[in-house]
Amino acid sequence: MIQPTPAPPLHVTDAAVLITAPNPGPMTLDGTNSYILRAAPDAAAVVVDPGPADEGHLQALAGQGAVELILITHRHGDHTEGIDRLHELTGAPVRAALAEHCRAAEPLVDGEVITVAGLAIQVVTTPGHTSDSLCFLLPDDGHHGSVLTGDTVLGRGTTILDFPDGTLGDYLASLDVLSGFGHAVLLPAHGPAHPHLGTVVEQYAEHRLQRLDQVREALARLGGAAAGARPSIGEVTDLVYADVDPAVRGAAERSVAAQMHYLLGVSGAA
């Protein structure tokens, strides 16, 4: 069986080099973006998100030079499956929001500023996609800094809310936090970088509010709210995501469940 070839490293900002894992798909877009952060070309590095347990990809990350720290944006397997192997290859400690993903280090704390490999990296908690989602701000990366957003904000399309672990209330609050870094470069975990985080965050917030209006209309059309009989998640999804690709139907249903929970305070019926 022919193994996929790892993507070549791509310099996306002064401090960040991108290597995309060979795991493209409906939920991962072109693949999971792993970032190598360093203050200078010959300096030690920080890796953000090892990605899947793909040996070629992990060897490519380890081959970029000495790694002092590995950071994790959130718990999903396409970001965390490679933790143990990259830890083995580099000897670098691993830090994440959840202790279960840490190796030889403590969990990350909101607002913490990590000084490592000549870089200052600020931890920003941004729950919503998942409850443990983090972003990482590099304030000194270029003129306006950069923010590694994990799956909270993508480079193309919109993210899912992994309800019930991720909730819409948390997500909207996280978008509000990220709007404060509006001029920074967006470095997402899937899709291309974008030169202005604030523009994308504004689009995301507008999209979520439009979807909420569509769910309200679907509930009214189905008569559940007025009659006291709650429509099912599937019924609402059929109306709001009528043309959704079957490959991402499950993700659409989780998003509808999150929106129904936000509007009605209930999880909906399957």
Secondary structure, DSSP 8 states (H G I E B T S, - for coil): ---------EE-SSSEEEEE-S--BTTTBT--EEEEE-SSTTS-EEEE---SS-HHHHHHHHTTS-EEEEE-S-S-HHHHTTHHHHHHHH---EE-SSGGG-BSS----TT-EEEETTEEEEEEE-TTSSTT-EEEEETTSTTT-EEEEETTS-SSS-----TTTS-HHHHHHHHHHHHTTTTSEEEESSS--BS-HHHHHHHHHHHHHHHHHHHHHHHHHHTHHHHS---BHHHHHHHHTTT--GGGHHHHHHHHHHHHHHHHSS--B-
